[in-house]
Amino acid sequence: MIIASALTASAEFRWGPTAGVNFSTLHWKQDLAKTSTLTGGQAGLAAELMIPGIGFGIDLGVRYNLHGAHVNFGDHEVWASDGIGNQNVWLHTLEIPLNLKFKWTRMNGFEQYLAPFVFGGPVFNFTVGTNKQPALTHPAGYVAMQCGLGAEIFERYQISGGYSWGISYQVQTIKLDNYSAQPRGWFINLAYFFKQ
């Protein structure tokens, strides 16, 4: 208890704006609707709570995320008969990542210029909007996992990249029972952290 209190008291908290780009698609339960990647974006606030000396901490934030996929619904009679063609499926979400993070901070002073790090953990997503999607329905939210790596530059800028995959579904077709898809994709983010 005393050790935990001491670590919490000495932990360094920083925050700042972040923005990035993502390359996303939808992974369907069965290989029926051909799906391809779309490029979207994300922006919001990033924060980290790091324990000095050992390099471990928590990476969190809140971001608006625009992502989706191009789905060939029109190639199948079940949707084409309703006048539904091939379309871009865009999803607007509010995401809250909660990652464990390890940053290399013992490099004889070089970490003041460049400090690599790795991270991974769950992302809690809340759907706030979509484009017109007559073939689909979606839940209020879903859970994903992500992992990646990056580098901190001059103790202020962090550039990171990684991969995210849904562990619960984000979209489901209306006409076909139990035909759902999880989001997957790569992302690149840049964050600026205010000095303490």
Contacts in CASP RR format, 6 or more apart in sequence:
PFRMAT RR
TARGET T0000
AUTHOR 0000-0000-0000
METHOD contacts of the structure
MODEL  1
MIIASALTASAEFRWGPTAGVNFSTLHWKQDLAKTSTLTGGQAGLAAELM
IPGIGFGIDLGVRYNLHGAHVNFGDHEVWASDGIGNQNVWLHTLEIPLNL
KFKWTRMNGFEQYLAPFVFGGPVFNFTVGTNKQPALTHPAGYVAMQCGLG
AEIFERYQISGGYSWGISYQVQTIKLDNYSAQPRGWFINLAYFFKQ
7 51 0 8 1.000
10 51 0 8 1.000
10 52 0 8 1.000
11 49 0 8 1.000
11 50 0 8 1.000
11 51 0 8 1.000
11 52 0 8 1.000
11 57 0 8 1.000
12 49 0 8 1.000
12 50 0 8 1.000
12 51 0 8 1.000
12 52 0 8 1.000
12 196 0 8 1.000
13 47 0 8 1.000
13 48 0 8 1.000
13 49 0 8 1.000
13 196 0 8 1.000
14 47 0 8 1.000
14 48 0 8 1.000
14 50 0 8 1.000
14 193 0 8 1.000
14 194 0 8 1.000
14 195 0 8 1.000
14 196 0 8 1.000
15 45 0 8 1.000
15 46 0 8 1.000
15 47 0 8 1.000
15 48 0 8 1.000
15 193 0 8 1.000
15 194 0 8 1.000
16 45 0 8 1.000
16 46 0 8 1.000
16 47 0 8 1.000
16 191 0 8 1.000
16 192 0 8 1.000
16 193 0 8 1.000
16 194 0 8 1.000
17 43 0 8 1.000
17 44 0 8 1.000
17 45 0 8 1.000
17 46 0 8 1.000
17 191 0 8 1.000
17 192 0 8 1.000
18 42 0 8 1.000
18 43 0 8 1.000
18 44 0 8 1.000
18 45 0 8 1.000
18 46 0 8 1.000
18 61 0 8 1.000
18 63 0 8 1.000
18 189 0 8 1.000
18 190 0 8 1.000
18 191 0 8 1.000
18 192 0 8 1.000
19 41 0 8 1.000
19 42 0 8 1.000
19 43 0 8 1.000
19 44 0 8 1.000
19 189 0 8 1.000
19 190 0 8 1.000
20 41 0 8 1.000
20 42 0 8 1.000
20 43 0 8 1.000
20 187 0 8 1.000
20 188 0 8 1.000
20 189 0 8 1.000
20 190 0 8 1.000
21 39 0 8 1.000
21 40 0 8 1.000
21 41 0 8 1.000
21 42 0 8 1.000
21 187 0 8 1.000
21 188 0 8 1.000
22 39 0 8 1.000
22 40 0 8 1.000
22 41 0 8 1.000
22 42 0 8 1.000
22 65 0 8 1.000
22 67 0 8 1.000
22 164 0 8 1.000
22 185 0 8 1.000
22 186 0 8 1.000
22 187 0 8 1.000
22 188 0 8 1.000
23 37 0 8 1.000
23 38 0 8 1.000
23 39 0 8 1.000
23 40 0 8 1.000
23 185 0 8 1.000
23 186 0 8 1.000
23 187 0 8 1.000
24 37 0 8 1.000
24 38 0 8 1.000
24 40 0 8 1.000
24 67 0 8 1.000
24 68 0 8 1.000
24 69 0 8 1.000
24 183 0 8 1.000
24 184 0 8 1.000
24 185 0 8 1.000
25 35 0 8 1.000
25 36 0 8 1.000
25 37 0 8 1.000
25 38 0 8 1.000
25 68 0 8 1.000
25 69 0 8 1.000
25 183 0 8 1.000
25 184 0 8 1.000
25 185 0 8 1.000
26 35 0 8 1.000
26 68 0 8 1.000
26 69 0 8 1.000
26 71 0 8 1.000
26 89 0 8 1.000
26 170 0 8 1.000
26 171 0 8 1.000
26 181 0 8 1.000
26 182 0 8 1.000
26 183 0 8 1.000
26 184 0 8 1.000
27 35 0 8 1.000
27 165 0 8 1.000
27 181 0 8 1.000
27 182 0 8 1.000
27 183 0 8 1.000
27 184 0 8 1.000
28 35 0 8 1.000
28 179 0 8 1.000
28 180 0 8 1.000
28 181 0 8 1.000
29 178 0 8 1.000
29 179 0 8 1.000
29 180 0 8 1.000
29 181 0 8 1.000
30 179 0 8 1.000
32 76 0 8 1.000
32 179 0 8 1.000
33 71 0 8 1.000
33 72 0 8 1.000
33 73 0 8 1.000
33 75 0 8 1.000
33 76 0 8 1.000
34 71 0 8 1.000
34 72 0 8 1.000
34 75 0 8 1.000
35 69 0 8 1.000
35 70 0 8 1.000
35 71 0 8 1.000
35 72 0 8 1.000
35 181 0 8 1.000
36 69 0 8 1.000
36 70 0 8 1.000
37 69 0 8 1.000
37 70 0 8 1.000
37 185 0 8 1.000
38 67 0 8 1.000
38 68 0 8 1.000
38 69 0 8 1.000
38 70 0 8 1.000
38 88 0 8 1.000
38 90 0 8 1.000
40 66 0 8 1.000
40 67 0 8 1.000
40 68 0 8 1.000
41 65 0 8 1.000
41 66 0 8 1.000
41 67 0 8 1.000
42 63 0 8 1.000
42 64 0 8 1.000
42 65 0 8 1.000
42 66 0 8 1.000
42 67 0 8 1.000
42 95 0 8 1.000
42 187 0 8 1.000
42 189 0 8 1.000
43 63 0 8 1.000
43 64 0 8 1.000
44 61 0 8 1.000
44 62 0 8 1.000
44 63 0 8 1.000
44 64 0 8 1.000
45 61 0 8 1.000
45 62 0 8 1.000
45 63 0 8 1.000
46 59 0 8 1.000
46 60 0 8 1.000
46 61 0 8 1.000
46 63 0 8 1.000
46 158 0 8 1.000
46 189 0 8 1.000
46 191 0 8 1.000
46 193 0 8 1.000
47 59 0 8 1.000
47 60 0 8 1.000
47 61 0 8 1.000
48 57 0 8 1.000
48 58 0 8 1.000
48 59 0 8 1.000
48 60 0 8 1.000
48 101 0 8 1.000
48 193 0 8 1.000
49 57 0 8 1.000
49 58 0 8 1.000
49 60 0 8 1.000
50 56 0 8 1.000
50 57 0 8 1.000
50 101 0 8 1.000
50 103 0 8 1.000
51 57 0 8 1.000
52 105 0 8 1.000
53 105 0 8 1.000
53 106 0 8 1.000
55 102 0 8 1.000
55 103 0 8 1.000
55 104 0 8 1.000
55 105 0 8 1.000
56 100 0 8 1.000
56 101 0 8 1.000
56 102 0 8 1.000
57 100 0 8 1.000
57 101 0 8 1.000
57 102 0 8 1.000
57 103 0 8 1.000
58 98 0 8 1.000
58 99 0 8 1.000
58 100 0 8 1.000
58 101 0 8 1.000
59 97 0 8 1.000
59 98 0 8 1.000
59 99 0 8 1.000
59 100 0 8 1.000
59 101 0 8 1.000
59 119 0 8 1.000
59 120 0 8 1.000
60 96 0 8 1.000
60 97 0 8 1.000
60 98 0 8 1.000
60 99 0 8 1.000
61 96 0 8 1.000
61 97 0 8 1.000
62 94 0 8 1.000
62 95 0 8 1.000
62 96 0 8 1.000
63 94 0 8 1.000
63 95 0 8 1.000
63 96 0 8 1.000
63 97 0 8 1.000
64 92 0 8 1.000
64 93 0 8 1.000
64 94 0 8 1.000
64 95 0 8 1.000
64 128 0 8 1.000
65 92 0 8 1.000
65 93 0 8 1.000
65 94 0 8 1.000
65 95 0 8 1.000
65 125 0 8 1.000
66 90 0 8 1.000
66 91 0 8 1.000
66 92 0 8 1.000
67 90 0 8 1.000
67 91 0 8 1.000
67 93 0 8 1.000
67 183 0 8 1.000
67 185 0 8 1.000
68 88 0 8 1.000
68 89 0 8 1.000
68 90 0 8 1.000
68 91 0 8 1.000
68 183 0 8 1.000
69 88 0 8 1.000
69 89 0 8 1.000
69 181 0 8 1.000
69 183 0 8 1.000
70 86 0 8 1.000
70 87 0 8 1.000
70 88 0 8 1.000
70 89 0 8 1.000
71 86 0 8 1.000
71 87 0 8 1.000
71 88 0 8 1.000
71 89 0 8 1.000
72 85 0 8 1.000
72 86 0 8 1.000
73 79 0 8 1.000
73 80 0 8 1.000
73 84 0 8 1.000
73 85 0 8 1.000
73 86 0 8 1.000
73 87 0 8 1.000
73 135 0 8 1.000
74 80 0 8 1.000
74 83 0 8 1.000
74 84 0 8 1.000
74 85 0 8 1.000
74 86 0 8 1.000
75 86 0 8 1.000
78 175 0 8 1.000
78 176 0 8 1.000
79 85 0 8 1.000
79 135 0 8 1.000
79 175 0 8 1.000
82 134 0 8 1.000
82 135 0 8 1.000
82 175 0 8 1.000
84 134 0 8 1.000
84 135 0 8 1.000
87 133 0 8 1.000
88 131 0 8 1.000
89 130 0 8 1.000
89 131 0 8 1.000
89 133 0 8 1.000
89 136 0 8 1.000
89 171 0 8 1.000
90 130 0 8 1.000
90 131 0 8 1.000
91 127 0 8 1.000
91 129 0 8 1.000
91 130 0 8 1.000
91 138 0 8 1.000
91 170 0 8 1.000
91 171 0 8 1.000
91 183 0 8 1.000
92 127 0 8 1.000
92 128 0 8 1.000
92 129 0 8 1.000
92 130 0 8 1.000
93 125 0 8 1.000
93 126 0 8 1.000
93 127 0 8 1.000
93 128 0 8 1.000
93 129 0 8 1.000
93 141 0 8 1.000
94 125 0 8 1.000
94 126 0 8 1.000
94 128 0 8 1.000
95 123 0 8 1.000
95 124 0 8 1.000
95 125 0 8 1.000
95 126 0 8 1.000
95 144 0 8 1.000
96 123 0 8 1.000
96 124 0 8 1.000
96 125 0 8 1.000
97 121 0 8 1.000
97 122 0 8 1.000
97 123 0 8 1.000
97 124 0 8 1.000
97 146 0 8 1.000
98 121 0 8 1.000
98 122 0 8 1.000
98 123 0 8 1.000
98 124 0 8 1.000
99 119 0 8 1.000
99 120 0 8 1.000
99 121 0 8 1.000
99 146 0 8 1.000
100 119 0 8 1.000
100 120 0 8 1.000
100 121 0 8 1.000
101 117 0 8 1.000
101 118 0 8 1.000
101 119 0 8 1.000
101 120 0 8 1.000
102 117 0 8 1.000
102 118 0 8 1.000
102 119 0 8 1.000
103 111 0 8 1.000
103 115 0 8 1.000
103 116 0 8 1.000
103 117 0 8 1.000
103 152 0 8 1.000
104 111 0 8 1.000
104 115 0 8 1.000
104 116 0 8 1.000
104 117 0 8 1.000
105 111 0 8 1.000
105 115 0 8 1.000
107 115 0 8 1.000
111 152 0 8 1.000
111 155 0 8 1.000
112 154 0 8 1.000
112 155 0 8 1.000
113 153 0 8 1.000
113 154 0 8 1.000
114 151 0 8 1.000
114 152 0 8 1.000
114 153 0 8 1.000
115 151 0 8 1.000
115 152 0 8 1.000
115 155 0 8 1.000
116 149 0 8 1.000
116 150 0 8 1.000
116 151 0 8 1.000
116 152 0 8 1.000
117 149 0 8 1.000
117 150 0 8 1.000
117 151 0 8 1.000
117 152 0 8 1.000
117 158 0 8 1.000
117 160 0 8 1.000
118 147 0 8 1.000
118 148 0 8 1.000
118 149 0 8 1.000
118 150 0 8 1.000
119 146 0 8 1.000
119 147 0 8 1.000
119 148 0 8 1.000
119 149 0 8 1.000
119 160 0 8 1.000
120 145 0 8 1.000
120 146 0 8 1.000
120 147 0 8 1.000
120 148 0 8 1.000
121 145 0 8 1.000
121 146 0 8 1.000
121 147 0 8 1.000
122 143 0 8 1.000
122 144 0 8 1.000
122 145 0 8 1.000
122 146 0 8 1.000
123 143 0 8 1.000
123 144 0 8 1.000
123 145 0 8 1.000
123 146 0 8 1.000
123 164 0 8 1.000
124 143 0 8 1.000
125 141 0 8 1.000
125 142 0 8 1.000
125 143 0 8 1.000
125 144 0 8 1.000
125 170 0 8 1.000
126 140 0 8 1.000
126 141 0 8 1.000
127 138 0 8 1.000
127 139 0 8 1.000
127 140 0 8 1.000
127 141 0 8 1.000
127 142 0 8 1.000
127 170 0 8 1.000
130 136 0 8 1.000
130 138 0 8 1.000
133 171 0 8 1.000
134 174 0 8 1.000
135 173 0 8 1.000
135 174 0 8 1.000
135 175 0 8 1.000
136 171 0 8 1.000
136 172 0 8 1.000
136 173 0 8 1.000
136 174 0 8 1.000
137 171 0 8 1.000
137 172 0 8 1.000
137 173 0 8 1.000
137 174 0 8 1.000
138 170 0 8 1.000
138 171 0 8 1.000
138 172 0 8 1.000
139 168 0 8 1.000
139 169 0 8 1.000
139 170 0 8 1.000
139 172 0 8 1.000
141 168 0 8 1.000
141 170 0 8 1.000
142 166 0 8 1.000
142 168 0 8 1.000
142 169 0 8 1.000
142 170 0 8 1.000
142 182 0 8 1.000
142 183 0 8 1.000
143 166 0 8 1.000
143 167 0 8 1.000
143 168 0 8 1.000
144 164 0 8 1.000
144 165 0 8 1.000
144 166 0 8 1.000
144 167 0 8 1.000
144 182 0 8 1.000
144 183 0 8 1.000
145 164 0 8 1.000
145 165 0 8 1.000
145 166 0 8 1.000
145 167 0 8 1.000
146 162 0 8 1.000
146 163 0 8 1.000
146 164 0 8 1.000
146 165 0 8 1.000
146 187 0 8 1.000
147 162 0 8 1.000
147 163 0 8 1.000
148 160 0 8 1.000
148 161 0 8 1.000
148 162 0 8 1.000
148 163 0 8 1.000
149 160 0 8 1.000
149 161 0 8 1.000
149 162 0 8 1.000
150 158 0 8 1.000
150 159 0 8 1.000
150 160 0 8 1.000
150 161 0 8 1.000
151 158 0 8 1.000
151 159 0 8 1.000
151 160 0 8 1.000
152 158 0 8 1.000
153 159 0 8 1.000
155 193 0 8 1.000
155 195 0 8 1.000
156 192 0 8 1.000
156 193 0 8 1.000
156 195 0 8 1.000
157 190 0 8 1.000
157 191 0 8 1.000
157 192 0 8 1.000
157 193 0 8 1.000
158 189 0 8 1.000
158 190 0 8 1.000
158 191 0 8 1.000
158 192 0 8 1.000
158 193 0 8 1.000
159 188 0 8 1.000
159 189 0 8 1.000
159 190 0 8 1.000
159 191 0 8 1.000
160 188 0 8 1.000
160 189 0 8 1.000
160 191 0 8 1.000
161 186 0 8 1.000
161 187 0 8 1.000
161 188 0 8 1.000
161 189 0 8 1.000
162 186 0 8 1.000
162 187 0 8 1.000
162 188 0 8 1.000
163 184 0 8 1.000
163 185 0 8 1.000
163 186 0 8 1.000
163 187 0 8 1.000
164 183 0 8 1.000
164 184 0 8 1.000
164 185 0 8 1.000
164 186 0 8 1.000
164 187 0 8 1.000
165 182 0 8 1.000
165 183 0 8 1.000
165 184 0 8 1.000
165 185 0 8 1.000
166 182 0 8 1.000
166 183 0 8 1.000
166 184 0 8 1.000
167 182 0 8 1.000
168 182 0 8 1.000
169 180 0 8 1.000
169 181 0 8 1.000
169 182 0 8 1.000
170 181 0 8 1.000
170 182 0 8 1.000
170 183 0 8 1.000
171 180 0 8 1.000
171 181 0 8 1.000
172 178 0 8 1.000
172 179 0 8 1.000
172 180 0 8 1.000
172 181 0 8 1.000
173 179 0 8 1.000
173 180 0 8 1.000
END
